Amino acid sequence: MSHSELCVCVLGSPLPYLSLLLEAGQRSPGDALLCLSPSWLSHSSPSLLVHKAVTFDLGGRTFLSNFNPPRKVTYFLSCDPWAEEEVTRKTDCPSGGSGALCRFWGDVLTTRVLLQKAKIHCPPTLALLLPPGQMGLEEGRTGGVEVVHLEKGVEGGMNSVRNKVDSFLESEDMKGSESVVLRRSGGTFVGGATSPPVYLSRNNRDEVWAKVGYLLPQLLPGEAVLLEAYCSPLKPGPRVEDRTWEQYTDCRPQVPDLSFRLCAIVSRSPLDLPLLYKLVCRVGVSDTPLSHSHSLSQSLETTLLECGFTDPTMATSLHRLATDTALSCLRVVMETESSMSAELRGGAGAQTDMIGVDLLFTMDGYIISPVVLGLHPSLCLRSSFPEQGMGLEGCDSGIEGWSRGTLLLTPLLRSQYYLMQEKTVLVVGAGGHSKKFIWGAAKKYKLKILLVDCDPAHFASQLVDHFLPLPDLPDHRRDDQHCSRICDWLLSSGLCPDGCVCFWDDCVVLTSLVCDRLGLRGPPPEAIRIAKEKSRTHRHLLGLRKSTGTNLTSVEQPSGQADGLVEFREGERRGRQQNGMVNGMVNMEGDSMRAMADFDRGDLFNEAMGKPDTTAPTSSSASASSSFSLSFCTFRPSAPLLSPSPSSYAVPCIHVESALDLEKAASGGEEGPGGASVGVVRFPAVMKLEYGAGAVGVRKVGSLEESLAHFERIGGDLREETDYPGIGLGWGNAMTLMEYVGGTEHDVDVVLFEGRLEGAFVSDNGPTRAPAFTETASQMPSGLAPDKRAQLIRAAHHACLGCGLQDGVFNVELKMTEVGPRLIEINARMGGFYLRDWIQQLYGVDILMAAFMVSCGVRPCLPSATALPARGHFAGVMVVVSQHLQALRSTASPERLRGLHQDGALWLNELAEEDELISGEYEEPFCNVGVRDAHNAANARQRLLALCQGLGLHCPPRYDLGYFLSHFN
């Protein structure tokens, strides 16, 4: 069985984190490990190594595996019986907990004091503590929790302690509680860890004191006797009288009163935000205490119905109340741990990434309130897991609802970021002001950056580890020479980059040349050239239409991604099945699910005209996953054998360098590759710079005469790089004439690794301002129906593969027409403007880091390629100098916008510097102003429009934001 560098390891019983292991095994087979004993692990400072483990594969298959050499753990979790083992203290690997944190949050008293400080209601509690105690356990009262230090309380004898007990039993906090609960702190119940707490009558003072007096002499330093009020759970509502068969007999069973408590599993997002993974109920008889081990779980909605609460609005309100309380608990955990040292947390990479919150609802008059009983790092996950797949998944819909992605996202991303630490990445092209976030992010991720740019005084030169100025870099006729100079610089400086990547559209071809020369991962130069030249992109895809001579078979990927059509080679399949040892894992035999995965990862690229495949196998020392990847030693214009064909997304267009080209496009044309007619372009059409960026110079033309006039205008205004730096004129000012297609416009940002779709994010664009095509408004996530979003994602993925782009983060612009997606263009680099920020805020995924990872050969694995839940909704509008100059100098000055961004009133993406407040015929957006709403897109749009009215950015009719945003309804 193959594996990658990723290694998510759980130490302890398989039950608490079985859901996580199964999901990780499905998404990244062979990389989820279960160690049943600490002896299966070892330390090699600062790494944690695993020598033996149960590995999880596709379909839930497991294997007992020995590793020689041992595998480096990239994410670690522990649970009973080894939860308190100090495994992570000597390591730097990311950990979702530690022995120290388990003890800390397992202590009932510590937890309640901290929760009460945060105004989260817990049962009223009297704690008789024998110091030294833990953090936050000073003597005194915090909300409903009172802490008494025994060495002070016993100065006057045991009578003073009894007075404290009597005062607590008579206090206002105990009003309405007929019973009290006696327990020990540290999560240990009286009588042992498996014994239930002792329930006593509040009115029987002598019995209460006798039990307390018996326990006090037995306390160890740091332990406490806890006396707390018994919180009566929410009583069932009135039952509907019905007549059953038993009513006609003498065998009427007595129907018991039910009670329930809730169990919420909350996880930490990569941005340190609490997310609800699951919310379930424990149901039982009201006069019997409920426990995780002796009750089944079900949804809150079902439980409320069984208890007689039939109003659906009540279920919604209580679900929201429970969710908010559970999320607040994890916030307390995160804030507390942020002030703790690495020693107190149990390791440099240790933090609580998921926790279970036990709570119940109580009613005082007509007010229903949540009461938190305790926090359990793994117990809640264990008890709620068996109900998966039995109808529970869909019970908690909505923004904080049940989601598989929230459980696995943080472990996977923390693992990958750990693998990337101290990697060296070569970046070609610093870009402009809009790319300034790259350098701070690289430092945050502990990357070493080597930068090449034309401007010796570029501000980014002071923010990277090494800088090479190439003043003639914009002259792309000399890219081969630039490539040689860059490689010579690396060699003479002794620099060995792990990856090479580009975020600036002008330099994508040069970057691919450097990758090809250095043997680094990245698309081949010819594939980048196809994507860079807009008309060539469409002509190439249209030329795939008549590919023949290949046996096609469709296989659905186990991860739920789009299906791929591949050529099946029987001999290679048999050879892979006969291979009994991969990467130090012994006795690993293939199974049907693995065979399907290998088959699907196979040769996506074969000769379009039925030529034999010449892909060379990788060396045995490479990762097993790469043994099924493709070799592009020489690029062959080929068709990824996919369904539907990528040609179905292309649009007729033509490369324009002269008026004769336009006339030919309008009248007929010539036959293109594969026999497709690509010369005929019907009007209306769109004219754009062949290598342009930012929609500069794009116009809709309705006739040959209009196209000739626009071509002449561009030829006079935009001739070379100095006329408008940064929009691609270094490649020339040739143009593209593309047939205009109607429909809604969308961006799809895709993450590809070895041709596989690892992530996809869809956004909607509003109407452009005719006759130009500068972006006006946008929203994310897309408001399209799920099946329409899936069509866009598949179109973007297949179009990239059709051009030969199989490794990287790419931005694909499409239109959704009545007959499906149509391609506008492929940007062979990460999406610009606001896209990186919005994706990170909504999905917790940094596509910037994903681009760095792909370049270094680290697979950017996510819980789902296409179905991560969005945590809110963004709506944004572009601010342009020609329409907003007055506002930018007064009500919406950059300084004020930055202040509103800091206050959280809006989200600002600055795309140009303040000294660029100059209006011209050809312009790009100055900045983007967005608003995020936690619940729905309509609220985000309404708040954005109101904000822009106040800032003076809504200027109807010349710049009508209401109109631009109305297209998202």
N, C-alpha and C positions, 0 to 999 in steps of 0.2 A: 504494500500500500504506500502510495506516494505522500509526501508532505512538503510544506513550504517552510520558510523561516518562522512563520507565525506559530505560536505555541501557547494556547490558553489552558492552564492547568488548574485542576481542583484537587485538593487534598482532603480526604475524609470519606464519609458516607456518600454514595451516589445519589441519594434521594433529594437533598435540599436543592442542588443545582442541576438536577437531571434535565430540566427543561432547557437550561442554558447550554449544557453539553450536547444535547440532541440538535438544537438549532445551530450551534457552531459546527457540529459535524456535517450538517446538511449544507451549510454555506461554504465551509472551508474544510473538506474531508481530510481526515488525518491530522488536523491541527487542534482538536479538542481532546485533552488528556485527563484521565482520572487516576490519581495515585491513591492507593488504599493504605499506604504506610509512609511515614516520614523517611524510612530507610530507602525508599525508592528515589529520594532526592539527595542532592549534595550541593555544597557551596563552592564556587570558584570565584572569589571576590573580583568584581562586585556582582557576579552573575549567579542565578539559581539554575541548577541543571537537573534534568530528569533522566534517570537511567531505565526506568521500567514504568509502564502505565497501561491502562486500558484506553485504547484509542477509539474514537467515534467516527464512523464513516457514514456514507449515504444510506438513507432508509433505516437509520437506527442500528446498523450493523456495528458490532464492537469486536475488538481484537486485543488480546494481551500481547504487548509488544515490548521487546528489549531494544535499547538504543545504544549503538556503539559506532561512533562517539555519542555521548549524551547530548540531548537537545537543550538549548537555552530557552528558559521560560520567559515569555514576553508578557504574560498576565497571569496573576495568581489569586486564587481564592481558597479559603479553608473553612471547614465546618466540622461538626461533631463526628468522631470523637477527638479530632485533632484541632479543634477550633482555637484553643489557647496555646498551641505550640508556637514558639517564637521562630518561625521559619523565615520571615522577611526582614528581620532586623539587620542582617549582614548584607543585604542585597540592595540593588537600586532598581529592580524590575518593578513595573507597575503592579499594584495589588489592590483588590477591592475590599480589603480588610486586613486585620492582623490579630494576633493573640491579644495584644494590648488593647486594641479597639474593641474586641469582642468582650473582654472583661469590663471595659469602661461602660459601654452601652448596655451590657447585660445587667449592670447594677441598677436595681429598681429605684433606689433613693437618688443616685446621681442623675438618672434620667428625669425623674419627676421634678427635681429642683431646677434643672435647666429648662424644662418645658414650661414650668410655671413662670420663670423669668420672662419667657417669650409670650406670656398670656395665653398659653394653651392649657385648657382645663384638664386636670388630672383628679383622681379621687382625693379628698381631704386626707392628709396623712400626718401622723406624729411619728418622728424618727428619733429613737433613743440610740445615739451613736457612740461607739467606743473609738475615739481617735487613735492614730491619725486617719483622717478620711481622704477622699479623692477630691479632685478639682471641683470647686463650687459648693463645697459642703460646710460652709461656715455656719456657726450657731446663729439661730434666728429664724425668722418667718419669711417665706417667699410664697405669696399667694396663699394657697391652701395647704402648703407643706411647712411644717415646723420642725426644725432640727435642734435637738438637745444633746450637748456633749456630756457624757456620763460623769467624767471626773469632776465637772462643775456641778452637775445635778445631784450628786450623791453627797455633797459636803454636809448637808443637814441630815443625812441618813436616807434610808429608802422611802421615808415618808414624803420627802420632797419630790421624789420621782413619781410616787403614787399621786401626788397632787397634780403633777403635770398630766398624768393619764386621766384623772377625773375631770380636769379642766377641758381636756380635749373632748371627752365624751359628752360634756355639757355645752360645748361651744356651738355657735351659730352654724358652723360648717357641717355639724352632724344633724342639723335639723332635717327631719324627714327620713332619716336612715335608722331603721330598727335594728340593723346588724352591723357588726364590725368584722374586719378581716385582719388576722394576725399572720405576719410573714416575716421572713428574714431578708435583708438587703443582699445585693450581689446576685440576684436571680435565684437564690436557694430558698425553697419553701421550707417551712417548719416541718421537721421529721425527715428531711432528705430531699434531694433534687426531684424525685419522682412522686413525692407525696403532695396532695392538694393543700392549699392554704387552709387555715383553721377559721371557720365561721362561728362567731359568737354573738350572743344577744347583747345588744348595747345596754339593756337595763340590768343585766346580771353583772354588776360591777365587781363583785368578789371573784367570779370565775375569770373575768378578763384580767384582773390584777394577778391572780394566781398563775395564769399562763405566762404573763409578762415577767413576773418575778422569777419564774422557773427558767426562763431563757436568758435573762440578763447575765448571770454568772458564766454562761457558756460562750459569750461573744468573744471573737478574736479581734485584734486591732483592725479598724476599718470596717467592721461589721456593725449592723444596727438591727434593732427590733422595730418593725414597722407596724403601726396600728393605723388602719385606714377605714374610712367609711365604705360600707357596701353600697355600690351604686346600682339601684334597681333599673334593669333595662326597660326599654319602651314596651308598654303593655299592648297586647293584641287589641285590635279594634273589634267592633261588634260583628258577630258571625251571622251569616245569612242562614235562616232556618230552612232546612230541607228535610225531606222524608226519605229515609233509606230503608233497605230490607230489614235491618236490625230493629227499626222502630215498630215493625209488625210482630216482633218476637220478644222474648224476655232476655235477649243476649245483647243488650245495648252496652258497648264498651264506653267507658268514661273518656271523653276527649280531653287530653291534658292542655293546659295553657302553655303556649310556646314563648320562648325568648330567643334572642339572637344577639350575637356580637359580630363585629366586622373585622376583616383582616385585609389590609391594604399593603400591596407590595409596591414600593416606590424606588425608582432608580435615578441615578445622577446622570445628566446629559453631559456630553463633552464640553459644553459651555458652563458647566456647574449650575445647571437648572434642574429642579426636581421634576420628575415625570412619573405619572401613574402607569404602572405596568398592568396591575390587575386589582380588582376589588371584589371580594367574595364575602359571604356570610356563613357563620357557624350557627346552626339551628339546633335547639334542644328543648327539653322540658324546663319550664321556668324555675322550678324549685331545685334543679340540679345544676351545679357549676359547669360551664362549658369549657372544653379544652381542645387543643388542636388535634390531639391523638384520638379522641373519642367522639368526633362529630364530622359529618360530611359538609362539603361546601356547596353553595349554590349562589345564584345572583341575588343582588339586593332587590330587584324588581319582583322576582319570584317569591322571595321571602316576605315582602310586604303584602303581596296578594294573599299568601297563606295566612298571614296574621290579620287579614280583614281590611287592609288599607288599599282600597281599589282606585283611588284618585291618582292618575298618572303624573300629575304635576307634583304630587307629594314625593313620588319616587324620584323624579328629576331633582327636586330641591334637596332631598336627603343625600342623593348621590353626589351632588355638587358640594354639600356641606362636609361629607366624609372625605371627598377628594381634597378639598382645600385644607382640611385639618391634617391629613396625611402628608401633603406637600409641605405644609408648615413645619412638621416634625423633621423632615429631611433638611429643611433650611437650617433648623437649629443645629442639627448634626454637622452640616457643612461649615457653618459659622464657628462652631466650637472647635472643630478640627483645624480650621485655618489659623487659629491662635496657638495651636499645640506644636511643639517641636517635633522633629523627626523621631527623636528618641521616645517621646510619649506616644506618638502614633504607631510605633513599632516598625519603623523603616522609612527610608527616604521616599519611596514610592507608594506608601500605604495611605489609603483613605477609604472611607465608606462609600461604595458605589451603589449599593442597594440595601434596603432595609425593610423589614416588615413592621407595620404599625397595627397594634391591637386596640380597638376602640369599640364603644357602644353608644347608643343613643339613650338619653334619659329625658323624662318630661317633667317639667315643673309648671303646673297649671296648664297653659296652652303653648308653652315654649319648649321646643325640642332642642337639646344641646348635645354635642358630642363630648365624650369623656375618653381620654387616652389612658389605657391601662398599662401599656408597656411597649418597648421596642425589641424586636427579635431579628437579628441579622439574617438568619436562614430558616427559622422554623416556619414562617408563613409561606415561603416558597415551597417548602417540602409538602405542607398539608394541602396546598391548592393545586399542585401539579397534576394529580391523577384525573382531574375533571377536564383537562384539555382534550379537545377533540370530541367532547360529549355535549356540545351545544353551548358551553359557557363562553366561548370566544367572542360571540357577537353580542353578549349581554351589556357590555359597557362601551357602547359606541359614543362618538363625540371626541372632542379635542383632547380630553384627558383619559380617553377610554383605553381598553385593553389593546395592547400593541406588542407584537413580538419584537419589533425593531427596537423598542426602548430598552429591552433587557440586554441585548447583545451589542448595541451600537458602541457604548463606552468601552467595554472590554476589547473590542476589535480595534477601535481607533487608538486607544492607549497602547495597545500592542504594536501597531504600525508606527506610531510616533516614537516609541522606544527603539524600534529597529532603525529608524532614520537618524537618531542622534549622532552627531559628529560626522555625518556623511558630507562629502564635498560635491557641490553642484556648480557646474559652469552655466551661467546665464548670458545669453547673447542678446544684446539690446536692452538698455535700461528703460526705454520708454519715457513717457512724459509724466506730468504731475499726477495723472490718474493712476499711475502704477506705484506710487510712493509707499503703499501699504506692504509691498512685497518684502522690503528690506527689514522692517520691524518684525514681520511674521517669521522670516528666516532666522532672525536672532532668537525669537521666542522658542522656535522649534530646535534650537541648538545646531543649526546647519552652518557649514562653512561655504561661503559664496565667492565664486570667482566671476567677475563681471567684465564684459567687453562692451564698449560703447564708443560712439564717435566723438562725444563731447568730453574733453579732458577735465573740464570743470563741473561735470554733472554732480549734483548733490549726492547721488547714490554712491559715488566713488569713495566717499568718506564713511560709508555705512557697511562696506563689504570687506572681506578678508584680503582679496587681491583684485587689482584693477588693471585692465589693459586698454589704453585709448587707441582707437583706430579712426583717425579723422576722415578717411575716405570710405567709411563703412556704408553710407547711403548709396554709393555707386555699386549697384548689385550686378553690373556687368563683370565685376572683378571678384565675385564671391569665391571663386576657386582660389584666388590669391589670398583673400581674407582667411579662408579656411587654413591654408598653409601657414600663414603668419600666426594664427591662434594656436595651432598645434605646435609650432616651433617655440612659441612663448611658454606653453605648458611644459614642454620638454626641457627647455633651458632653465626654467624656474623650479624644476623638480616637483611639479604639481600633477597629481593623478586624480582627476575628477571621477566620482562614482556615477555621475549622470550629467546630461546636458539638456537644457530646456530653454524655451523662448516664450515670452509673454507679449512680445511686440510684433505686430503683423508683418512689418517690413523685413524682419530677420528670420522668418521661419524656414526659408530655403537654406540659408547659410547654416542655421542650426542643424538641419538634417545632414548637410555635408560634413559638418564637424563630427556628428554622431557616427556617421558612416566611416569616416577616417579613423576615429578612435575606437570603433567597435562597441559603442554604447547603444543602449536601447532607445529606439525612436523610429518613427516612420521613415521609409527610404526616401531619398531626395526626389525621385520621380513622382511618388505619391503626393508629396508636399507641393510639387509644381502643378500637379493636376488640380489640387484644391486651391492653390494660390490664384490661378488664372480662372476667373469665374466662368467664362464661356467654355473653357476646356473641361471644367468639371461636368457641365451638362452634356457636352459632346461625348465625353468619355462614357458617362453613364448610359446615354442613348445608344452608344455603340455596343453595349452589352446585350442589347435586346435579342440579337440573333445568335447568341452563344449556343453551340450544339455539341453533341457527342459525349455527353457525360451522364452516367447513371445517377439519378438523384434520389435521395432518401431523406425524409424529414424526421428529426429527432427533437423532442422537447427537452430542454435542459432541466435537470432536477431542481435547480434553484428557482424555477419559475420564470426564467428569462425567455426572450423570444426564441422561436425555433430557428435552427439553421439547417440549410441544405448542404450536405457535404458528399464528397465522393468517398465511397467505402472501399478500402483496399484490404482484401481478405488476408493477404500474406502478412501485412503489418499488424493486423489485429491478432493473428495467431502468435506472432512474435512477441507481442506485448503480454499476452496471456501466459506464455511460457516463461516469462521473466519472473523468477521467484524471490528476488531480493532487490529492494530499491532503497537507496539512501540509508543503509544501516538497519533497516527494519526487516526482521527475518520471519520466514514462514507466513508471508502475507499473500494469500491467494485472491484472485479477482472474483467479483460477483457481478450479477446482472446490472445492478445500478452503476457500479464502477465502469463496466464496459460501455454503458450508455454515455457516461460522462466523457470517457476517453474518446469514444466515437465522435461525440459532438465537438470536442476540442480539436479534432483532426484537421485535415487539410482543407481549410475554408477557401484557400486560393488555389485554383488550378487553371490551366490554360483555357482561355475562353473558347478556342476553336477545337477543343478536343485533343490538344497536344498532351503527351505523357507528363506526369508530375515529376519534377526533378528536385524536390525539396530534400535537403540533406539533413540527416538526423543530428541531434546535438550530442555532445560528448557525454559519457556516462557520469562524469563528475558534476554535471549541471543538475539543477533542480529537476525532479521528475516531471513537474508540471510543464517545464519548458521543453521536455522531450516530445511534446505534441505540438509545439509552436512552429511557426513558419520561418523559413529562411529567405531573406531578400538580398542575397549576395549580388544578384542582378535582378533588377525589377522587370517583371513581365506584365504588361497591361493585361490584367486577368479579371475574370468575373467571379466574385464571391457567389457561390451557387445558393442563392437565397430565394425565399418566396414571400411576397411577390418580388420580382426582379427589381433591382435598384433603378433600372431604366424607367420604371413606371412613375418615378418621382421627378424625373428630369423634365425640363421645359425647353422648347425650341429657342435657340439663341445663336448669335454669331459674333465672332471677333471682328472688331471694327478698327481699321487704321486709316481708312480713306473713305471719301464719299462714294467711291465705286463699291466698296464693301456694303454700304447701306443700300445702295440700289440693287445689288445682287440679293441681299437678304429679303427685300420687299418683293422681288420678282420671281425668285426661284431658288437657285442655289445648287449645291453639289452634294453628292452622296458622301456620308461620313463613314467612320469605322463601323464595320459590321453590317454595312448596307443601309444604315438608317439615314433618312433625309434630315439633315440638320440645318440646312440653309434657309428654309422658308420660315419667316417670322411674320405673324399677322399683327396688325395694329388693332387696338392700342398696344403699345409696348413700353418697356422701361429701358432707359439708357443710363449706364453707369460706367465709372472708370473700371477698367479691367482688373487693376490691382489696387483699387481704392479701399478706403476705410472710413468709418464714421458717416456713411451715406452722403459724403461731400460730392456735389456735382450730379447727384441722381435726379432724374426727371422722368415724368411720364409723358410720352409723346403719342399723338393720335394719328400721325401720318408721316409719310416719307419726308415731306417738307419740314415738319417740325423736328424730326430727327436730324436732318441735315443742318438745320439752324443751331440746334443744341451742340452738335458735334463741332461746328465752327466756333461757337462760343467757348467751349472747353478748350479747344485747340489754341485759342488766343489767350485765355486767362490762366490755365493750369498746364504749364509746359514742363516744368522741372521741379526738383525737390524744394528749391528756395522759394517758389511761388506759394507753396502751402506745405510747410514741413510736417511730416508725420502721417500723411494720408496715402503714401505709396507711390508718389511721383518719381521716386528713385528707380522704379521699375518701368517708367515711361507713362505716357498719357493715352495709350490705346484704350478703346472703350468696348463695351459689350451692349448689344441690342438684344433684349430678352422679351419674349412674348409675355404680356401682362396677364396675370391670373388673379381672379377675385378670391374672396374669402378672408378669414381672420389670420393675422400674422402672429407667429410664435417663435420663441427661442427654445431650443433643447440643448442643454449642456450635458454631454455624455462623457463618461470615464471608461476608457477601453484598456484592456490588458490582454495581450495575446489574442486580440480579436473578440474577447468576451466583454459583454456589457456588465460593468461593475457598478455603475451608478448613472442615473438619468434624472434630470430636473427640468420641468416644463414651466414656462412663463408665457403670459399673454401680453401682446402689444396693442395699444390703441391705434386709432387711425392716424396716418401721417398728415401733415399740412400740405395740401396740394399747392403747387405742382411738385414741391420737394418731397423728400422721403425721410427727413429727420424725425427721429422717434419723439413721441409726445408723452404718452402715458403707458403704464405697464402694471401688471399685477402678478403675484405669485402666492400660492400655487395656482395653477391654471383653473379656470372656471369651466373648462370643457368636461363633458361626460367621461367617465373612466375609460370607456372603450376608445373614444376619440384621442385621449391622451396616449393610450397604448399604441394607437396607429402612428402618432407623431414620433414616439420613441423608437418604434420599429423602423420608421422611415429614416430617422437620423442615424441610427445604428447601421442599417444596411447601406445607406448612401456613403458613410465613412468607409465601410468595408469595400464597397464597390470602387472606391478611389485608391484603395490600398492602405488606408489609415487604420492600423490595428493596435497601436500603443500610444496613449496620450489622453489629454483632456481637450475636447473639441467643442466649439460652439457652432451649432447648426441652426440656420434660419430657414423656417418653412412657412407655408401657408396651408391652412386647412380649408379645402374647397369642398364643394358638394360631392365630388367624386373621390375625396381622400386627400392626403398630404401631397404638396408639391414643393420641391426644393427651391429655395432662393439662392443660398450660397453656404459653403462650409468655411468657417474660420478655423484654420489648423492650429489653433492655440486656445487657451482658456478664455471664456467669455469675459468681456470687459464691463465698463460702467459699474452698475450696482450689483451685478449678478453674484459675484463671489460673496459679498456681505450678506445678501438676502438668503442665499442657500445655506450659509453657515448659521445664520440666526434661526431659520425655520427648520432645518434638518440636522443641524449639528455637524455637518460635513464641510470641511474646508477643501474646495476644489484646487486651491493653490497648493496645499500640501499633497493632494492627490497627484498633481502634475509633477511635483518633486519626486514622489514615490515611484511613479511609473518610470521616470527617467533613470532612477537608480535600480530598477528591477524589483521593487517591492510592490507586491500586488495590493492595491487599495481596496481590500475586501470590506463590503458593507453587509448588514443583515439582509438587505433586499436591494436588488439593482433598481427596481422601479416602484416600490411600494412603501418607502419610508414615510411615516406619518409626519405631516407638517404641523409645527407647533405655532399656529397662528396664520395670519394673512398679511401680506404687504401690498400696498398700492402706492405708486409713485408717479411723479410727473417730472419732465425735463424743463429746466430753466435755460432759456436762450437769450443771448445778449440783445438781439434785434428786437425782442418783445419785452424784455424785463430790465433794460438798462436803468431806468429810473428807480425801480424797486430795489435793484441790487446796490444802488447808491444811497438808499434811504431805509425803507421799511423792511427790506429783505437783504440787508448787507451781509456779506460773508461772515463777519464777526457775530452778527445776531443769529444767523443760521447755525453757526458752531455752538453758540450758547444754548439754543433750543435743542440741539443734538445732545449736548452734555446733560441737559435736564430730562431727556427722554421724551420730549414732546414731538420730535420728528427724527427721521433717519436721514443724514446728509452724506452724500457722496460727492466730493469735490473732484471735478474732472479737468479743471484748468486753474491757473494761478490768477490772483486778483489783478495783476497787470495786463491780463488778456481780456479785459472788459472792452473789447473793440468789436463793433458790428461790421459785417461785410456781406457780400452777396452769397458767399459760400461759408457756412459756419457749422460748427459742431456744438453740442450742448455744453453749457458752462458748468452745470451741476445737476444733480438729481435730488429731489426732495420727496421722501417717502414717509408713510405712516404705517405702523404695524398694529393690528388688532388681534386680540387673543381668541376671538370667537368666530367672526365671519367677515367675508370680504366686503359686504355692503357697508358695514360699520367703518371699515378702514377707508373706503372711498369717500363716505360722507365726512369723516373727520378730516381727511386730506383736503377736500374741497373747502371746508370751513376754514381750515388753517391757511390755505393759499389765498382765500379772500381777505383774511386779516393781514397777510403779508404783502398784498398787492400783486400777487402772481397770477390771479385769475382776471384776465383782461378780455372779456367778450366784446365784440365778436371776433377780433383779430387773433386772440389766443384763448379760446373758450374751453377751460378745463372741464366744465360740466359736460360739454359735448364729447371731449376725448374720453372721459371716464364712463360715460353712459354706454359705451360699446361693450363694457364688461357685464352688463346686467343680464 
